[in-house]
Amino acid sequence: MQGMPYDYRYFTAYKVNVAGRKTPLYTIVSKKDGSTLGMVRFHAPWRKWVFAPNNDVIWDTDCLDDVNRLLQDAQRWYVEWKNSLKALRNAEVIEL
């Protein structure tokens, strides 16, 4: 699996940058058997990060708590990235 891994209790999320997308995707892989469970991506119409599970994958509340943490983390990472870009742009303007 390519991309930066983020470990949670029951799965590992891998950040995947896709050409042409403003936001990355996070592929969710089971720690138990290595199967792909779904993905987290930004859903522009809702302006929120969403979870899209693969078919026939069963989730309990503990697993969904991990997914919720990933959704919150993805939002935080995106905001931090956007703020760092703003800071770079502002620094370039000041240097000119």
C-alpha positions as CSV (number, residue, x, y, z in Angstrom):
1,M,0.0,0.0,0.0
2,Q,1.5,3.4,-0.9
3,G,1.1,6.6,1.0
4,M,1.7,7.7,4.5
5,P,0.2,5.3,7.1
6,Y,-1.8,6.4,10.1
7,D,-2.5,3.7,12.7
8,Y,-5.8,3.3,14.5
9,R,-7.0,0.6,16.8
10,Y,-8.5,-1.7,14.2
11,F,-7.2,-0.4,10.9
12,T,-4.4,1.5,9.2
13,A,-5.3,4.4,6.9
14,Y,-3.0,5.2,4.0
15,K,-3.0,8.7,2.6
16,V,-3.1,8.6,-1.2
17,N,-2.6,11.8,-3.3
18,V,-4.5,11.7,-6.6
19,A,-3.5,13.9,-9.5
20,G,-6.3,16.5,-10.2
21,R,-7.8,16.2,-6.7
22,K,-7.4,19.1,-4.2
23,T,-7.7,16.7,-1.3
24,P,-6.2,13.3,-0.6
25,L,-8.0,10.0,-0.2
26,Y,-7.4,7.7,2.8
27,T,-7.6,4.0,2.1
28,I,-8.7,2.0,5.2
29,V,-7.0,-1.4,5.6
30,S,-7.8,-4.0,8.2
31,K,-5.0,-4.7,10.7
32,K,-6.5,-8.2,11.2
33,D,-6.3,-9.6,7.6
34,G,-5.0,-6.7,5.4
35,S,-8.3,-6.4,3.4
36,T,-9.4,-3.0,2.2
37,L,-12.4,-1.9,4.2
38,G,-13.3,1.4,2.5
39,M,-12.0,4.9,2.1
40,V,-12.3,8.4,3.5
41,R,-12.5,11.3,1.1
42,F,-13.7,14.9,0.9
43,H,-17.2,15.2,-0.4
44,A,-17.4,18.7,-1.9
45,P,-21.2,19.1,-2.0
46,W,-21.4,18.6,1.8
47,R,-18.0,20.3,2.4
48,K,-17.1,17.5,4.7
49,W,-14.9,14.4,5.0
50,V,-17.0,11.2,4.5
51,F,-16.5,7.5,4.9
52,A,-17.4,5.2,2.0
53,P,-17.2,1.5,3.2
54,N,-16.7,-1.4,0.9
55,N,-19.7,-3.7,0.3
56,D,-20.3,-6.5,2.9
57,V,-18.0,-5.0,5.5
58,I,-19.5,-5.1,9.0
59,W,-18.7,-2.4,11.5
60,D,-19.4,-2.2,15.2
61,T,-19.3,1.0,17.4
62,D,-15.7,0.6,18.3
63,C,-14.6,0.4,14.7
64,L,-16.9,3.3,13.8
65,D,-15.3,5.3,16.6
66,D,-11.9,4.8,14.9
67,V,-13.5,5.9,11.6
68,N,-14.9,9.0,13.3
69,R,-11.4,9.8,14.6
70,L,-10.0,9.5,11.1
71,L,-12.6,11.9,9.7
72,Q,-11.7,14.4,12.4
73,D,-8.0,13.9,11.8
74,A,-8.4,14.3,8.0
75,Q,-10.2,17.7,8.6
76,R,-7.5,18.9,11.0
77,W,-4.7,17.8,8.6
78,Y,-6.4,19.6,5.7
79,V,-6.9,22.8,7.7
80,E,-3.2,22.7,8.8
81,W,-2.1,22.2,5.2
82,K,-4.2,25.0,3.9
83,N,-2.9,27.3,6.7
84,S,0.7,26.5,5.9
85,L,0.0,27.3,2.2
86,K,-1.5,30.7,3.3
87,A,1.5,31.4,5.4
88,L,3.9,30.6,2.5
89,R,2.0,32.9,0.2
90,N,2.0,35.7,2.8
91,A,5.7,35.2,3.3
92,E,6.4,35.4,-0.4
93,V,4.5,38.7,-0.7
94,I,6.4,40.2,2.2
95,E,9.8,39.2,0.7
96,L,9.0,40.9,-2.6
